Amino acid sequence: MKTGLPSAALLLLAGCGNSTPAPAPPPSVLVTLQPAVRGAAPEWLTAYGSAGPSGNGSQTVSVAQPGQVTRLAVTAGARVRGGQALLVFATAPSVLSSYKQARTTLAAAQQQRATTAQLLGQQLATRDQLTQADKAVSDAQAALAALQRDGAGSAQNTLDAPFAGVVTVVSVAPGDRTQPGAPLVTVARDSSIIATAGIGASDAGRVRLGQRATVERLTGGAQVSGRVIRIDGLLNPKTRMIDVDIAVPAGSLLPNEGVRAEIAVGTVSGWLVPHDAVVTANGPVRVFQAVGNKAHAVKVRLLLPGKAVDVVEGPLDAARGLIVAGAYQLDDGAVIRSGGQRAER
């Protein structure tokens, strides 16, 4: 019996009778897992400030006599050796005149004392007169010595660095006439450079001497470790903050650099999870754990956010892997596939 359809068409129709497509597999998210662990992390207080010499780490060079700066040998920021010339100072003519008068007074007192002693030997002077002559010599010697110590005996003096360090301030210029004791140049020891950062008055009770800290330049670079060595008891009138001094390794900072400091003011205990594992968008704070091939959302309370590790509290299961990479792509019950185990930090 013949049909009106060719055999190829019959085969095609036969195939169409069983053409139900297989269901597509559900989409999955590639994730990495890490064990959930409990522990403690430091709580950091952030503060900003600048580097500078400590209170006893610098010395200001001055002259006890009036005079004139004739030459500067350094500029602010220059590194100097101990004994290196800082400036040349010319003593005022009036001081030189006073010094000459003091020498003349001493010579006259010594001559008078010799004459009185000779008269005493001839019984033409009294012992009391000799005592008065001795006192006049002593007073004249003391006055001359004081002027010599203050540099009054030299028409020109070269002032040297008291120790090796950095010139932080130059208060004068060549040609300036100065008064006695006026600050001329300030030198700070390299080992005395500290970081001074300001904290709010409400945080003052959380900072203690000896607390560890980290300090980094605002311009970038590696962090350096430090310790709190001083806490002011009053507000800085300029910043309205409380200054906190942090000791850092010698040579790690330059004077006047802007710094960012982190002070460890305490510790917080809980689940230690990578910062990337904590999801805060579109709902409550949560993390995800792997249950078979699905993601299980766990609501948590964020106790301490951090750059790399957060501290959270919630009903995590230590036996289930914590989802790190890929967490922000997940919903509760999403299908996951593991890209490997992430090492704990």
Stockholm file with secondary structure:
# STOCKHOLM 1.0

chainA/1-345         MKTGLPSAALLLLAGCGNSTPAPAPPPSVLVTLQPAVRGAAPEWLTAYGSAGPSGNGSQTVSVAQPGQVTRLAVTAGARVRGGQALLVFATAPSVLSSYKQARTTLAAAQQQRATTAQLLGQQLATRDQLTQADKAVSDAQAALAALQRDGAGSAQNTLDAPFAGVVTVVSVAPGDRTQPGAPLVTVARDSSIIATAGIGASDAGRVRLGQRATVERLTGGAQVSGRVIRIDGLLNPKTRMIDVDIAVPAGSLLPNEGVRAEIAVGTVSGWLVPHDAVVTANGPVRVFQAVGNKAHAVKVRLLLPGKAVDVVEGPLDAARGLIVAGAYQLDDGAVIRSGGQRAER
#=GR chainA/1-345 SS CCCSSCHHHHHHHHHHTTCCCCCCCCCEEEEEEEECEEEEEEEEEEEEEEEEECTTSEEEEECSSCEEEEEECCCTTCEECTTCEEEEEEECHHHHHHHHHHHHHHHHHHHHHHHHHHHHHTTSSCHHHHHHHHHHHHHHHHHHHHHHHTTTTCSEEEEECSSSEEEEEECCCTTCEECTTCEEEEEECGGGEEEEEEECGGGGGGCCTTCEEEEEETTCCCCEEEEEEEECSSCCTTTSSEEEEEECCTTSSCTTCEEEEEEEEEEEEEEEEEGGGCBCSSSSCEEEEEETTEEEEEECEEEECCSSEEEEESCCCTTSEEECTTGGGCCTTCEEEEEEECCCC
#=GC SS_cons         CCCSSCHHHHHHHHHHTTCCCCCCCCCEEEEEEEECEEEEEEEEEEEEEEEEECTTSEEEEECSSCEEEEEECCCTTCEECTTCEEEEEEECHHHHHHHHHHHHHHHHHHHHHHHHHHHHHTTSSCHHHHHHHHHHHHHHHHHHHHHHHTTTTCSEEEEECSSSEEEEEECCCTTCEECTTCEEEEEECGGGEEEEEEECGGGGGGCCTTCEEEEEETTCCCCEEEEEEEECSSCCTTTSSEEEEEECCTTSSCTTCEEEEEEEEEEEEEEEEEGGGCBCSSSSCEEEEEETTEEEEEECEEEECCSSEEEEESCCCTTSEEECTTGGGCCTTCEEEEEEECCCC
//
